[in-house]
């Protein structure tokens, strides 16, 4: 069984495309799969959209990304766990290669990523650096991370002390227990956070995180980039 785990909070704009892409990939593989939508108290149509598009709804009360991912894993029944952000679109090839990697002995891994359009120039340049760095260090990006059930259990799941960068902590933990791979294939994730924040805001946030280090990631305060009330994506303006 392949379990796709999608954490979500007020994701009605992107969610249908994400789930539909997972359904197509699962069907193309020709084996048992499930799509779980872990809803963190959304106040929009997220839950209804998930059910309408064939996902299993898992409701949680906390809004903390590592704990949300772990709740999805606990509810899942598969031996192959694939964590996909609610604003990320996968394709059949990346899923097929991820599953093959796990079946061939990898404990987990990630993939490349690209932004949807429009994407500001500074974001495209920054993304190239980030993707190259993550490939070189064998770290999965947060929008797409996969691991075996046994690997997930061995490391105790995502570290719930972290409010952000939990995928980096998880990647490092998995590398300590087995082979961790970064696929050549890529997924497409939304650039909305880049579109709704200015280049100056993004750079200030990244600088603040760099200066404060790990301590900054273990508290909600200062993590507005992930936890603040969502601004409207200018791409959706009339």
C-alpha positions in Angstrom: 0.0 0.0 0.0 1.2 3.5 -0.9 0.0 6.3 1.5 0.0 9.9 0.2 -0.2 12.2 3.3 -1.2 15.8 2.7 -1.3 18.3 5.6 -3.6 21.2 5.0 -4.9 24.4 6.5 -7.3 26.6 4.4 -6.0 25.2 1.1 -9.2 25.4 -1.0 -7.4 27.3 -3.8 -4.8 24.6 -4.6 -6.1 21.4 -3.0 -8.2 19.9 -5.8 -5.2 19.9 -8.3 -3.0 18.3 -5.7 -5.3 15.5 -4.9 -6.3 14.8 -8.5 -2.6 14.6 -9.4 -2.0 12.0 -6.6 -5.1 10.0 -7.7 -3.8 9.9 -11.3 -0.3 8.8 -10.1 -1.7 6.2 -7.8 -4.0 4.7 -10.5 -1.1 4.7 -13.0 1.0 2.6 -10.7 -1.6 -0.1 -10.7 -1.3 -1.0 -7.0 -3.1 -0.2 -3.8 -2.9 3.4 -2.6 -4.7 5.9 -0.4 -4.7 9.7 -0.2 -5.1 11.1 3.4 -5.8 14.8 3.9 -4.8 15.9 7.4 -7.0 19.0 8.0 -5.8 21.4 10.8 -9.1 23.0 11.6 -9.6 24.7 8.2 -12.3 27.4 8.1 -12.7 27.3 4.3 -13.8 24.4 2.0 -10.6 22.3 2.4 -12.3 19.4 4.1 -15.2 19.3 1.6 -12.9 19.4 -1.4 -10.7 16.6 0.0 -13.7 14.3 0.5 -15.2 15.2 -2.9 -11.9 14.3 -4.6 -11.6 11.0 -2.9 -9.3 11.6 0.0 -9.6 10.2 3.4 -10.1 13.0 5.9 -8.1 13.1 9.1 -8.9 16.0 11.4 -6.5 17.3 14.0 -6.8 20.1 16.5 -3.1 21.3 16.6 -1.5 23.5 14.0 2.1 22.4 14.0 3.4 20.9 10.8 5.6 18.1 12.3 2.7 16.9 14.5 0.3 17.1 11.6 2.5 15.0 9.3 2.9 12.4 12.2 -0.9 12.3 12.6 -1.3 11.5 9.0 1.3 8.7 9.2 -0.4 7.2 12.2 -3.7 7.1 10.3 -2.1 5.7 7.1 -2.1 2.0 6.4 0.7 1.9 3.8 4.2 0.7 4.0 5.4 3.4 1.6 4.7 6.9 3.0 4.8 9.9 0.7 4.3 13.4 2.3 3.1 16.0 -0.2 2.2 19.6 0.5 -1.3 20.7 -0.3 -0.1 23.2 -2.9 2.2 20.7 -4.7 1.5 18.8 -7.9 3.3 15.5 -8.5 3.4 13.4 -11.7 3.3 9.7 -12.3 7.1 9.4 -12.9 8.3 11.0 -9.7 5.9 8.8 -7.7 6.9 5.7 -9.6 10.6 6.3 -9.0 10.1 7.1 -5.4 8.2 3.9 -4.8 10.9 1.9 -6.7 13.6 3.5 -4.6 11.9 2.3 -1.4 11.3 -1.1 -2.8 15.0 -1.3 -3.8 16.1 -0.6 -0.2 16.1 3.2 0.2 14.8 4.3 3.6 13.5 7.5 2.1 14.2 10.5 0.0 13.0 13.6 -1.8 12.9 15.1 -5.3 13.7 18.3 -7.1 11.2 21.1 -7.2 10.1 23.9 -9.4 7.7 26.8 -8.8 4.5 27.4 -10.7 4.1 30.7 -12.6 4.3 33.6 -12.3 7.5 33.4 -10.2 9.5 36.6 -9.4 13.0 36.6 -10.8 14.7 36.6 -7.4 12.7 33.5 -6.4 13.8 31.6 -9.5 17.4 32.4 -8.8 17.1 31.5 -5.1 15.4 28.2 -6.0 18.3 27.1 -8.2 20.6 27.6 -5.2 18.3 25.9 -2.8 17.7 22.8 -5.0 21.4 22.5 -5.8 22.3 22.7 -2.1 19.6 20.2 -1.1 20.7 17.7 -3.8 24.4 18.1 -2.7 23.6 17.5 1.0 20.8 14.9 0.3 18.1 16.8 2.0 14.4 16.6 0.9 12.4 19.7 0.4 9.4 20.1 2.5 6.9 19.8 -0.4 7.8 16.2 -1.2 9.4 13.7 1.2 9.0 9.9 1.2 10.0 7.1 3.5 9.3 3.6 4.4 7.0 2.8 7.3 10.0 1.0 9.0 12.2 4.0 8.5 9.6 6.4 9.9 9.2 4.2 12.9 12.9 3.8 13.4 13.4 7.6 13.7 10.3 8.3 15.7 8.6 10.3 12.9 9.0 14.0 12.4 10.5 15.8 15.4 7.6 17.7 16.9 9.9 20.2 18.7 10.2 22.0 15.3 7.7 24.4 13.9 9.6 24.6 10.6 12.4 22.9 8.7 11.1 19.6 10.0 11.9 18.1 6.6 15.6 18.9 7.1 15.6 17.3 10.6 13.7 14.3 9.2 16.1 13.9 6.3 19.1 13.8 8.5 17.4 11.4 10.9 16.6 9.0 8.1 20.1 9.2 6.7 21.4 7.8 10.0 19.3 4.6 9.6 19.6 3.9 5.9 20.1 5.0 2.3 18.4 8.4 1.6 18.1 9.5 -2.1 17.2 12.6 -3.9 15.5 11.8 -7.2 16.3 13.5 -10.6 12.6 14.0 -11.1 10.9 17.2 -9.8 7.5 18.2 -8.4 5.8 21.5 -9.0 4.9 23.6 -5.9 3.1 26.9 -5.6 5.2 30.1 -5.5 2.3 31.9 -3.7 4.4 32.6 -0.6 7.0 34.3 -2.7 4.3 36.2 -4.6 2.6 37.5 -1.5 5.8 38.5 0.3 8.2 41.0 -1.1 11.9 40.1 -1.8 12.9 42.3 1.2 10.5 40.5 3.5 11.8 37.1 2.3 15.4 38.1 2.8 14.7 39.6 6.2 13.0 36.4 7.3 15.8 34.2 6.0 18.4 36.4 7.7 16.5 36.3 11.0 16.4 32.5 10.9 20.1 32.3 10.1 21.0 34.5 13.0 18.7 32.8 15.5 19.6 29.3 14.4 17.8 26.2 15.6 16.2 28.0 18.5 14.1 30.0 16.1 12.6 26.9 14.6 11.4 25.5 18.0 8.8 28.2 18.7 5.8 29.6 16.7 6.8 33.2 17.3 8.8 34.6 14.4 7.5 31.8 12.0 4.9 34.0 10.3 6.1 32.8 6.9 4.4 29.5 7.7 1.9 30.3 10.4 0.5 33.8 9.9 -3.0 34.3 8.4 -2.6 33.8 4.7 -2.5 36.8 2.4 -4.3 36.7 -0.9 -2.3 35.3 -3.8 -2.0 38.1 -6.4 -2.2 35.5 -9.1 -5.9 34.9 -8.2 -6.8 38.6 -8.4 -9.3 39.5 -11.1 
